[in-house]
Amino acid sequence: MARIQSHPGGASLFAENSEKPSERSWLTLIDAILGAAVEIPVAFLVAIEIIILFAGVIARFVLHQPLIWSDELASILFLWLAMLGAVVAFRRNEHMRMTAIVARASPEVRAFLDVFATSSALAFLLLIVWPAFEYAQEETFITTPALEITNAWRAAALPVGIALMAVFALLRLTRTASLRTLASAIAAVLIIVAAFWFAEPVFRQLGNLNLVIFFVGVVAASVLAGVPIAFAFGLAIFGYLSLTTQTPLMVLVGRMDEGMSHLILLAVPLFVFLGLLIEMTGMARAMVAFLASLLGHVRGGLHYVLVGAMYLVSGISGAKAADMAAVAPVLFPEMKARGARPGDLVALLSATGAQTETIPPSLVLITIGSVTGVSIAALFTGGLLPAVVLAATLCLVVWWRYRGEDLSHVKRATKREIGRSFVIAIPALALPFVIRAAVVEGVATATEVSTIGIFYAVIIGIIVYRQFEWRRLRSMLVDTACLSGSILLIIGTATGMAWGLTQSGFSRSLATAMTGLPGGAVTFMTVSIVAFVILGSVLEGIPAIVLFGPLLFPIARAVGIHEVHYAMVVILAMGIGLFAPPFGVGYYAACAIGRVEPAEGMKPILGYLLALLVGTVIVAAVPWLSIGFLK
């Protein structure tokens, strides 16, 4: 499995360090002690979250005595889980970064860029640590309604996590970088920061042109230079707010908090852990064996299974990252064993994330209904066929790419072998249906339902498959927090960017411009697709809908477009942007879940993105696909 090179600092790229061996060993010891001090509590946090949420399900559904404090406590602990998980990811070099250009550089330039990237991340951490501390101080005046404790207990996770990442950044720089490389990289960062700082009077006169400078220019330059995605976003929004507005930087920390601590996102670490659990218990092996017996002899067979599996599990958790985390660990190992390229796998996984955005129960559909007044039941009904259309276009790309796959070494399974593998896989195959039934029947919320899957997997693993490695639990819990932290920090800084766009007035200006377009419904729909692909690359689906839904849906009605039809097209267009590199957050989440270097998926994803765009155009051109089954 390809290792994600996420955060800079690989020692092999640096010149010989000038430190004495004794100094280096002391720094290594400090790093190890601090690492253990973070990993042990973060493992407990993941386990405690599972227990709290499952206890809430039992208390409410079985005992009929809801725990009024469970969601509140889960929310408090979740922010700590996210920040400490981000710290673990930083220490392990597993924050997502783009290395397409860095990898082509000479060893000397690559060493400089790696140290430059770490120094840039450190600069952001040092700039934001004091506003984070101020934010935590302000939260002392807020008391939580159920537990009746100060909200500072939760908010303190932000300055603590930021400070710990800064410490690990300093340790990495002093342990691995040569004095010369370190001095030149830090000097470069300081010069860039100073240049922006002295240019503040110019920025304040440019108006919304600053959006292009910071949200396109700074982000693109940082990402291409190898700065981790989360910190590239953070540097852009920090620079925009501090140099072009009068907004207190404490507000940025608040928006990061809002983006990272939304309770529905708790499904991400829980489904990541569930994915690891079904692999460890043998459930994944049973499912893959059955699916391979059905389609293993077909060219690209397991790729079709991936598309179908995402359709089946989508919407269960409410978060696309969680959906991908539930599917990828089951299929990727076998697909790689059959010769599939990691880049193609993560490209298809990302594309299926965009494909399934309209499948109910979807938070984006619920949000559209709540902010625009469109019937949520109608949206749920209208979302199924558009996803089928996009699945078909993706399958066409799979067929074309794998039409010449050599399957001479693959033996077609007999009916008896298929039947036997099906019987063995029944307990494992039942998992998605158990999870979906729990949501539909109201047994658990979209966040809690993952805990039902976890306890189901534990029971099946111990009793049915008789495979449960207790010694692996600690490392699985830490890996879960690490992966989740890297994803959630990206979402947090992206939420800050979304808020900056809102405050700039860009959303209202866009709506006004689209209102005056000639050409009626066709032009409006075409421009909407282009606009929401772009918006989806910088905004999460829900913030984009909250910003633009109330403005654009009345225009759609006025030009004669059915609201449900328009909703499907908008969601699919946003999904393409959300999962399209180099800015789409969803793409980096897919790479993190698949543990694949982002550069590997850049080329393979182009064909899938084209297929998604073709499917979206078909849905836009044929309203019946969205509204044909409405009463």
C-alpha positions in Angstrom: 0.0 0.0 0.0 1.4 3.4 -1.0 2.1 5.6 2.0 0.7 9.1 2.0 3.5 11.6 2.1 1.5 14.3 3.7 3.5 16.6 5.8 7.1 17.5 5.0 10.1 16.3 6.8 11.5 13.1 5.4 15.0 12.8 6.8 16.4 11.1 3.7 15.8 14.3 1.7 17.9 16.5 4.0 21.6 17.2 4.1 23.5 15.8 7.1 22.4 17.5 10.2 24.9 19.5 12.2 23.5 18.3 15.5 25.6 16.1 17.7 24.2 12.5 18.1 23.5 13.1 21.8 21.4 16.2 21.0 19.5 14.3 18.3 18.8 11.4 20.7 17.4 13.8 23.3 15.1 15.4 20.7 14.0 12.0 19.5 13.2 11.0 23.1 11.2 14.2 23.7 9.3 13.5 20.5 8.6 9.9 21.6 7.4 11.0 25.0 5.1 13.8 23.7 3.9 11.4 21.0 2.8 8.8 23.6 1.3 11.6 25.7 -1.0 12.5 22.8 -1.7 9.0 21.3 -2.8 7.4 24.5 -5.6 9.9 25.4 -6.7 10.2 21.8 -7.2 6.4 21.6 -9.3 6.7 24.8 -11.3 9.5 23.2 -12.3 7.4 20.2 -13.4 4.5 22.5 -15.3 6.8 24.9 -17.2 8.5 22.0 -18.3 5.0 20.8 -19.5 4.1 24.3 -21.3 7.4 24.9 -23.2 7.3 21.6 -24.1 3.7 21.9 -25.3 4.3 25.5 -27.5 7.1 24.2 -29.1 4.7 21.7 -29.8 2.0 24.4 -31.1 4.6 26.9 -33.5 6.2 24.4 -34.7 3.2 22.3 -34.5 0.4 24.8 -34.9 2.0 28.3 -37.0 4.9 27.0 -35.0 7.3 29.2 -32.9 9.5 26.9 -29.6 10.8 28.2 -30.0 14.5 27.8 -26.2 15.1 28.3 -24.9 12.5 25.9 -24.8 14.6 22.7 -23.3 17.5 24.6 -20.5 15.4 26.1 -19.9 13.8 22.8 -19.6 17.2 21.2 -17.1 18.4 23.8 -14.9 15.3 23.4 -15.2 15.4 19.6 -13.3 18.7 19.3 -10.5 17.3 21.5 -10.5 14.1 19.3 -10.3 16.2 16.1 -7.5 18.4 17.3 -5.4 15.7 19.0 -5.9 13.5 16.0 -4.6 16.4 13.8 -1.6 16.5 16.2 -0.9 12.8 15.7 -1.3 13.2 11.9 1.2 16.1 12.0 3.8 14.0 14.0 3.3 11.1 11.6 3.6 13.2 8.5 0.1 12.2 7.5 -1.5 15.6 6.8 -2.5 15.6 3.1 -0.3 17.6 0.8 0.2 17.8 -3.0 3.6 16.6 -4.1 3.1 16.5 -7.9 5.7 19.3 -8.4 7.8 18.7 -5.4 8.4 15.1 -6.4 9.9 16.2 -9.8 12.4 18.5 -8.2 16.1 17.7 -7.6 17.0 16.3 -4.1 18.3 19.7 -3.0 15.2 21.6 -4.1 12.9 18.9 -2.7 14.7 19.2 0.7 14.2 23.0 0.7 10.5 22.7 -0.3 9.9 20.1 2.4 11.4 22.4 5.1 9.7 25.4 3.5 6.3 23.6 3.8 6.9 22.7 7.5 8.0 26.3 8.2 4.9 27.6 6.4 2.7 25.3 8.5 4.5 26.5 11.6 4.0 30.1 10.6 0.2 29.6 10.4 0.2 27.8 13.8 2.2 30.6 15.5 -0.1 33.2 13.9 -3.3 31.5 15.0 -2.3 30.3 18.5 -3.0 33.5 20.3 -6.4 34.1 18.6 -7.2 30.5 19.6 -6.3 31.2 23.2 -8.5 34.3 23.1 -11.4 32.3 21.7 -11.1 29.7 24.4 -11.1 32.6 27.0 -14.2 34.1 25.5 -16.0 30.7 25.8 -15.6 30.7 29.6 -18.6 33.0 29.7 -20.8 30.4 28.0 -22.3 27.6 30.1 -23.4 24.3 28.4 -27.2 23.7 28.9 -27.1 20.0 30.0 -23.8 19.5 31.8 -23.8 23.1 33.1 -20.0 23.5 32.7 -18.1 26.3 31.0 -17.7 25.9 27.2 -14.0 26.6 27.7 -13.5 22.9 28.5 -14.3 22.2 24.8 -12.8 25.3 23.2 -9.4 24.7 25.0 -8.8 21.9 22.5 -8.0 24.5 19.8 -5.1 26.3 21.4 -3.8 23.1 23.0 -3.9 21.2 19.6 -2.3 24.2 17.7 0.4 24.6 20.3 1.3 20.8 20.2 1.5 20.9 16.4 3.8 23.8 16.6 6.0 21.9 19.1 6.2 18.9 16.8 7.0 21.2 13.8 9.9 22.7 15.7 11.1 19.2 16.8 11.0 18.0 13.2 12.9 21.0 11.9 15.6 20.8 14.5 16.0 17.0 14.2 16.1 16.6 10.4 16.9 19.8 8.6 20.5 21.0 8.0 21.2 24.4 9.4 21.7 25.9 5.9 18.4 24.5 4.6 16.5 25.5 7.7 17.8 29.0 7.6 17.0 29.5 3.9 13.5 28.1 4.3 12.6 30.2 7.4 14.1 33.3 5.7 11.9 32.6 2.6 8.7 32.3 4.8 9.6 35.5 6.7 10.2 37.4 3.5 6.8 36.3 2.1 5.0 37.1 5.3 6.7 40.5 5.5 5.9 41.3 1.9 2.2 40.6 2.4 2.2 42.6 5.7 3.7 45.7 4.1 1.3 45.4 1.2 -1.7 45.8 3.5 -2.6 49.3 2.3 -2.7 48.1 -1.3 -4.9 45.1 -0.4 -7.5 47.3 1.3 -8.0 49.2 -1.9 -8.6 46.1 -4.1 -12.0 45.0 -2.9 -13.1 41.6 -4.0 -10.1 41.2 -6.2 -8.5 40.0 -2.9 -10.7 36.9 -3.1 -8.7 35.9 -6.2 -5.4 36.8 -4.7 -5.8 34.9 -1.4 -8.4 32.1 -2.2 -6.9 31.3 -5.6 -3.4 32.6 -5.7 -2.2 31.9 -2.1 -3.9 28.5 -2.0 -2.6 27.4 -5.4 0.9 28.5 -4.7 1.0 26.9 -1.2 -0.5 23.6 -2.4 1.8 23.3 -5.4 4.8 24.1 -3.1 3.9 21.1 -0.9 2.3 22.9 2.0 -0.3 20.6 3.6 -3.8 21.4 2.3 -5.3 22.3 5.7 -2.5 24.8 6.3 -2.7 26.2 2.8 -6.4 27.0 3.4 -5.5 28.4 6.8 -2.8 30.7 5.5 -5.2 32.0 2.8 -8.1 32.9 5.1 -5.8 34.2 7.8 -4.1 36.6 5.3 -7.4 37.6 3.8 -9.0 38.5 7.1 -6.0 40.1 8.7 -4.9 42.2 5.7 -8.1 43.2 4.0 -10.7 43.4 6.8 -11.2 44.6 10.3 -12.5 41.2 11.5 -11.0 40.0 14.8 -8.9 36.8 14.1 -10.7 35.2 17.0 -13.7 34.9 14.6 -11.7 32.8 12.2 -11.0 30.3 15.1 -14.7 30.3 15.8 -15.5 29.4 12.2 -12.8 26.6 12.3 -14.4 25.3 15.5 -17.9 25.4 13.8 -16.6 23.4 10.8 -14.7 20.8 12.8 -17.1 20.2 15.6 -20.4 19.7 13.8 -21.8 16.6 15.6 -22.7 14.8 12.3 -19.0 14.8 11.5 -18.5 12.5 14.4 -19.6 9.8 12.0 -16.2 10.2 10.2 -14.0 8.7 12.9 -16.6 6.1 13.9 -17.0 4.9 10.3 -13.2 4.9 9.9 -12.9 2.7 12.9 -15.8 0.5 11.6 -13.9 0.1 8.4 -10.8 -1.1 10.3 -12.9 -3.3 12.4 -14.6 -5.2 9.6 -11.2 -5.8 8.1 -9.7 -7.1 11.3 -12.7 -9.4 12.1 -12.6 -11.1 8.7 -16.0 -9.6 7.6 -14.2 -7.7 4.8 -12.6 -10.8 3.5 -15.9 -12.6 3.5 -17.7 -9.8 1.6 -14.8 -9.4 -1.0 -14.7 -13.2 -1.5 -18.5 -13.2 -2.4 -18.3 -10.1 -4.6 -15.2 -11.5 -6.3 -17.0 -14.8 -7.0 -19.8 -12.9 -8.7 -17.8 -10.3 -10.7 -14.2 -11.3 -10.3 -14.0 -12.9 -13.8 -15.4 -9.7 -15.4 -12.9 -7.1 -16.6 -12.9 -4.3 -14.1 -15.3 -6.3 -12.0 -14.4 -5.0 -8.5 -14.5 -1.4 -9.8 -18.1 -1.9 -10.6 -18.5 -3.3 -7.1 -17.0 -0.1 -5.7 -19.5 2.0 -7.6 -22.4 -0.1 -6.5 -21.2 -0.3 -2.9 -21.0 3.4 -2.6 -24.5 3.7 -3.9 -25.7 1.2 -1.2 -24.0 2.7 1.8 -24.3 6.4 0.8 -26.4 8.5 3.0 -26.1 6.1 5.9 -23.7 8.3 7.9 -24.6 11.7 6.5 -20.9 12.4 5.6 -19.2 11.4 2.4 -15.9 10.9 4.1 -17.6 8.4 6.4 -19.2 6.6 3.5 -15.9 6.3 1.7 -14.2 5.1 5.0 -16.8 2.3 5.2 -16.2 1.0 1.7 -12.6 1.5 0.8 -11.0 -0.7 3.5 -13.2 -3.6 2.3 -12.4 -3.4 -1.4 -9.0 -1.7 -1.8 -6.7 -4.5 -0.6 -8.2 -7.1 -3.0 -8.3 -4.7 -5.9 -4.7 -3.8 -5.4 -3.9 -7.5 -5.1 -5.5 -7.9 -8.6 -3.2 -5.3 -10.0 -5.3 -2.1 -9.7 -3.3 1.1 -9.5 -3.7 3.0 -6.2 -4.1 6.3 -8.1 -7.0 4.9 -10.2 -8.7 3.4 -7.1 -8.6 6.7 -5.1 -9.8 8.5 -8.3 -12.8 6.2 -8.6 -13.5 6.4 -4.9 -13.5 10.2 -5.1 -15.8 10.1 -8.2 -18.3 7.8 -6.4 -18.4 10.3 -3.6 -19.6 13.0 -6.0 -21.9 10.5 -7.8 -23.8 9.6 -4.6 -24.5 13.2 -3.3 -28.2 13.0 -4.1 -29.0 9.7 -2.4 -31.2 10.0 0.6 -31.0 10.3 3.5 -28.6 13.1 2.6 -27.8 16.1 4.8 -27.5 18.3 1.7 -31.0 17.4 0.6 -32.3 18.1 4.1 -30.5 21.4 4.2 -32.0 22.4 0.8 -35.4 21.6 2.0 -34.9 23.6 5.2 -33.5 26.8 3.7 -35.7 26.9 0.5 -39.0 25.4 1.6 -38.8 22.5 -1.0 -40.4 19.3 0.2 -37.8 17.1 1.7 -39.8 14.0 0.8 -39.9 15.1 -2.8 -36.1 15.7 -2.7 -35.6 12.2 -1.3 -37.7 10.7 -4.1 -36.0 12.7 -6.8 -32.4 11.9 -5.7 -32.3 8.2 -6.6 -32.3 8.2 -10.4 -29.8 11.0 -10.9 -27.2 9.0 -8.9 -28.0 5.9 -11.1 -27.3 8.0 -14.3 -23.9 9.1 -12.9 -23.1 5.5 -11.8 -23.7 4.4 -15.4 -21.4 7.0 -16.8 -18.7 6.0 -14.3 -19.1 2.4 -15.2 -18.6 3.2 -18.9 -15.2 4.7 -18.0 -14.4 1.6 -16.0 -15.4 -0.6 -19.0 -13.2 1.4 -21.4 -10.2 1.5 -19.1 -10.3 -2.2 -18.2 -11.6 -3.6 -21.5 -8.2 -5.2 -22.1 -7.5 -6.4 -18.6 -5.7 -9.7 -18.5 -7.9 -12.2 -16.6 -6.1 -15.3 -17.7 -5.0 -16.0 -14.2 -8.5 -15.5 -12.8 -10.7 -18.6 -12.6 -14.5 -18.2 -12.9 -16.3 -19.4 -9.8 -18.7 -22.2 -10.0 -22.3 -21.9 -8.8 -21.4 -24.0 -5.7 -18.5 -21.8 -4.9 -20.7 -18.7 -5.2 -23.4 -20.2 -3.0 -20.8 -21.2 -0.3 -19.2 -17.8 -0.3 -22.6 -16.2 -0.1 -23.6 -18.2 3.0 -20.3 -17.3 4.7 -20.7 -13.6 3.7 -24.3 -13.3 4.9 -23.5 -11.9 8.3 -21.1 -9.4 6.8 -23.4 -8.4 3.9 -26.1 -7.7 6.4 -24.2 -4.9 8.0 -25.2 -2.1 5.5 -28.9 -3.2 5.9 -28.6 -3.3 9.7 -27.2 0.2 9.6 -29.8 1.6 7.2 -32.7 -0.1 9.0 -31.5 1.5 12.3 -31.7 5.0 10.7 -35.0 4.4 8.8 -36.7 2.9 11.9 -35.5 5.7 14.1 -33.4 3.5 16.4 -30.4 5.8 16.0 -29.4 9.1 14.4 -27.0 9.3 11.4 -24.2 9.9 13.9 -25.1 7.2 16.4 -25.8 4.5 13.8 -22.1 3.8 13.3 -21.8 2.6 16.9 -24.5 0.0 16.1 -22.4 -1.1 13.2 -19.3 -1.3 15.5 -20.9 -3.4 18.1 -22.5 -5.6 15.4 -19.1 -6.1 13.8 -17.5 -7.0 17.2 -20.2 -9.6 17.9 -20.0 -11.1 14.4 -16.2 -11.1 14.5 -16.1 -12.9 17.9 -19.0 -15.3 17.5 -19.4 -16.0 13.8 -16.0 -15.5 12.2 -14.1 -16.1 15.4 -11.4 -13.6 14.5 -10.8 -10.7 16.8 -7.3 -9.4 17.6 -7.5 -7.5 20.9 -3.9 -6.4 20.7 -4.6 -4.4 17.5 -7.3 -2.2 19.1 -5.0 0.5 20.5 -3.3 1.0 17.1 -6.6 1.0 15.3 -8.0 3.6 17.7 -4.9 5.8 17.2 -5.0 5.3 13.4 -8.7 6.3 13.4 -8.0 9.6 15.3 -5.0 10.3 13.0 -6.9 9.9 9.8 -10.0 11.7 11.1 -7.9 14.6 12.4 -6.2 15.2 9.1 -9.7 15.3 7.4 -11.4 17.4 10.0 -8.6 20.1 10.0 -9.1 20.5 6.3 -12.8 20.9 6.8 -12.2 23.4 9.6 -10.0 25.7 7.6 -12.3 25.3 4.5 -15.2 26.5 6.6 -13.2 29.6 7.5 -12.7 30.2 3.8 -16.5 29.8 3.2 -17.2 32.3 5.9 -14.8 34.8 4.4 -16.6 34.5 1.0 -19.9 35.2 2.8 -18.6 38.3 4.5 -17.2 39.6 1.2 -20.7 39.9 -0.3 -19.6 37.6 -3.1 -22.6 35.3 -2.8 -25.1 38.1 -3.3 -23.1 39.6 -6.2 -23.1 36.2 -7.9 -26.9 35.8 -7.5 -27.5 39.3 -8.9 -25.3 38.6 -11.9 -27.1 35.3 -12.6 -30.5 37.0 -12.5 -29.6 39.3 -15.4 -28.4 36.5 -17.8 -30.1 36.3 -21.2 -31.4 33.0 -22.6 -33.8 31.9 -19.9 -33.8 28.5 -18.3 -31.1 26.9 -20.4 -28.6 29.7 -19.8 -29.4 29.8 -16.1 -29.0 26.1 -15.7 -25.7 26.1 -17.6 -24.3 28.9 -15.6 -25.5 27.3 -12.4 -23.6 24.1 -13.2 -20.4 26.0 -13.9 -20.8 28.2 -10.8 -21.6 25.3 -8.4 -18.7 23.2 -9.7 -16.4 26.2 -8.8 -18.2 26.8 -5.5 -18.1 23.2 -4.6 -14.3 23.2 -4.8 -14.0 25.9 -2.1 -17.2 25.3 0.0 -18.6 22.3 1.7 -22.1 21.4 0.3 -24.1 22.6 3.3 -22.4 26.1 3.6 -22.8 26.6 -0.2 -26.5 25.7 0.0 -27.1 28.0 3.0 -25.4 30.8 1.2 -26.8 30.5 -2.3 -30.0 28.4 -1.9 -32.4 31.2 -0.7 -31.0 33.5 -3.5 -31.0 31.2 -6.5 -34.0 28.9 -6.0 -36.5 31.7 -6.5 -34.7 32.6 -9.7 -35.0 29.0 -10.9 -38.7 29.0 -10.2 -39.1 32.3 -12.1 -37.4 30.9 -15.2 -39.6 27.8 -15.2 -37.2 25.2 -13.6 -38.7 22.7 -11.2 -37.2 23.1 -7.7 -36.5 19.4 -7.2 -34.9 19.2 -10.7 -32.7 22.3 -10.0 -31.7 20.9 -6.6 -30.4 17.7 -8.1 -28.4 19.5 -10.8 -27.0 21.9 -8.2 -26.0 19.1 -5.8 -24.3 17.0 -8.5 -22.4 20.1 -9.8 -21.2 20.9 -6.2 -20.2 17.3 -5.8 -18.0 17.5 -8.8 -16.2 20.5 -7.4 -16.0 19.1 -3.9 -14.2 15.9 -5.2 -12.1 17.5 -7.9 -8.5 18.3 -7.4 -6.6 20.5 -6.8 -8.9 22.4 -4.5 -11.7 19.9 -3.7 -11.6 18.9 -0.1 -13.4 15.6 -0.8 -10.6 14.5 -3.1 -8.0 14.8 -0.3 -10.4 13.0 2.1 -10.5 10.1 -0.4 -6.7 10.1 -0.7 -6.4 10.1 3.1 -8.9 7.2 3.5 -7.2 5.2 0.7 -3.8 6.1 2.0 -2.6 7.2 -1.5 -0.4 10.1 -2.5 -2.7 12.8 -4.0 -0.5 13.2 -7.1 -1.1 9.6 -8.1 -4.8 10.1 -8.6 -4.6 13.4 -10.6 -4.4 11.9 -14.1 -6.8 8.9 -13.5 -9.6 11.2 -12.1 -9.9 13.3 -15.2 -11.8 10.6 -17.1 -14.1 10.1 -14.1 -14.7 13.8 -13.7 -15.6 14.0 -17.4 -18.1 11.1 -16.9 -19.6 12.9 -13.9 -20.0 16.1 -15.9 -21.7 14.2 -18.8 -24.0 12.6 -16.3 -24.9 15.9 -14.7 -25.6 17.4 -18.1 -27.9 14.5 -18.9 -29.8 15.0 -15.6 -30.0 18.7 -16.4 -31.4 18.1 -19.9 -33.9 15.4 -18.8 -36.1 16.8 -15.9 -38.0 13.5 -15.7 -35.0 11.8 -14.1 -35.5 14.1 -11.1 -39.2 14.6 -11.0 -40.6 11.6 -12.9 -41.7 9.8 -9.7 -43.1 12.8 -7.8 -46.8 12.7 -7.1 
